[in-house]
Amino acid sequence: MANLIQHLQHQKAQPSEPAQPVLTPCGSTSQLRHLSRYMVRHLGVLNAACGDLPLSPVQAHALLEIGNQPLTIKELAHKLSIDKSNASRAIKHLADKNLAQSQTHPRDNRCLVVQLTPTGKKLLAKLDTQQNQLFQEILAQLTPAQTLQIEQALMLYNQAIHHAKHQSGCLIRQATVQDDAAIAQVIRDVSAEYGLTADKGYSVADPTLDCLSQIYSQAGANYWVVELDGRVVGGAGIAPLANNAGICELQKMYFMPEVRGRGLAKRMALMALDFAREAGYQKCYLETTASLKEAVKLYEKLGFVHLSAPLGNTGHDACEMPMLLKLDK
């Protein structure tokens, strides 16, 4: 961020690039890529040095992290999202400048941790002072409400980046008849894990569970599966809600433990809702139960509101929490 301010204050824009990005609130992939490229450039990531300090951007980030606490090379690489060889080179350069040093790990004599030297701590203090001053100059251009808005947006963006990274290797695709047995088993396994037994009126008791591809081949319906290492590990579907024109139902969204916590439920729910809008639905309905706490929390964040009574007759009597979302265009 220090370099962003310095570029804005002291550098003239290249002839082929405008001084500021052209903004149009379209929410497109190309727009976000453009803004991300702009930020990367003006954050100084492409520069050889970090501002007027004798540090490359990677070295500066490493200095900040080991300034917080001593770290192993592996821990530093994880925090900086770089490979171990790059982290090792950064530490070597810091050590050559007498800014960092290695010592035996206090809990493992076979392992080394890196910490700052007194010289490194002094340089880190200069870096913090410089950045704090520059940030104050930037924030002076914004109201407190605008500052909070930017913080919240960046938090969401960083969370999305984190989830996208952890979804690597997961293939999301439309279900086929060959997936019927696998997704039915996922639904049975997850239902059993949460005590959602067939005798209690949950979706695991549906007579169509073993032939979902037929059910979701109807107009206005679709089902998607998540595949990891060639194995189906989750899925979610959209289908029209019987006897309720203009309303669809988010159905059978289940994930095996190995893919939970990666943001896949939100991603697939958003994908299903986009499909519902394109299909012309005005509202999306779902039924869930309080025992699925994570799912309920997600639905609430997506804008679903709780209803006092269920819509229609889905046959899922044990799902005591009906919810509805208005699908804005």
C-alpha positions, 0 to 999 in steps of 0.5 A: 500500500505504501508503494500505491501512495508513492506511485499516485503522488510521485509517478506520472502514468504511462502513456498507454495507461490512464492515471486512474482506472476507468470505473463502471459498476458492472461487476464483470470478470474483466472489470475486476481483473482490470482493477486487480491489475491496477492495484498490483501495479501501484502496490509496487509488486512489480518493482525491484524495491519497496519504496525507498527502503532496501527491500524487495516487496517479498522481503518487506512482507517477510520482514513484517511476518517475522516481526510479528513472531519467529517463523519457520521457512515453511510457516513463512511460505504459507503466510506469504502464499509463496513456495518454500524456495522463494521464502528461503531466498527472501530470508537469505537476503534478509540475513545477508543484510543483517536483518534476520537470523535463524535459531533453533526452534524452542520446541523442536531442536531439528527445526530452525526459526527465523527472527529479526535482528536488532537492525531488522527491528529498526528497519521494520519500525521505519517501514511501519512509520512510513506506511502509517504516514502514507495511509493517513494521507490516503484516508484523509481523502475518504469519509469514515463511512467510505473507509469502512466500505472499502475495508468490508469490500476488501475482506469479502474479496480476500475471503473469495480469493481464499476460497477459490484457492482452496477449491482448487482440484474440485470440479463442479459440473452438471450431473449425469445419469452416471452420477445417480448412485454416487450422489445418492450415497453422498446424501445418505452418508451426510444425512446419517452423519447429522441424524437425518434418518429416512423415518423422520421425513427428510429428503433422504427418504425421497423415492426418487433419490436413486434417479435424480438425473431424471427429476432434474431433467425437467424444464426449470430444473438442474442439478450440479455435482462436485467432483474431487479426484474423480469422486462425487463428493457433493451436490446441489439442485434447483427445481420448480416448487409444485403448485407455486408458479414462479417459485423454485426450490433449492434442494439436496445440497450436501457435501462430504466432510473432506470438501467442507470449509472451502466455500463450496456451499456458497458457491453452488448456492449462488450458481443455483440462484443465478440459474433460477433467475435466468429460468425466470423464477421470482422467488426461491424456497427451501426447507431445512432444519436447525441441526444443520447450523452451518447451512442455516447461517449460509442461507441467512447470509444469502438473504433467505428469510424465515417463514412461519409456515411451509409453502406447498407440500414437499413431504419433508415434514421434519424440516421445520425451517422453511425459508424464502428468497426474493430473486432480484434481477 
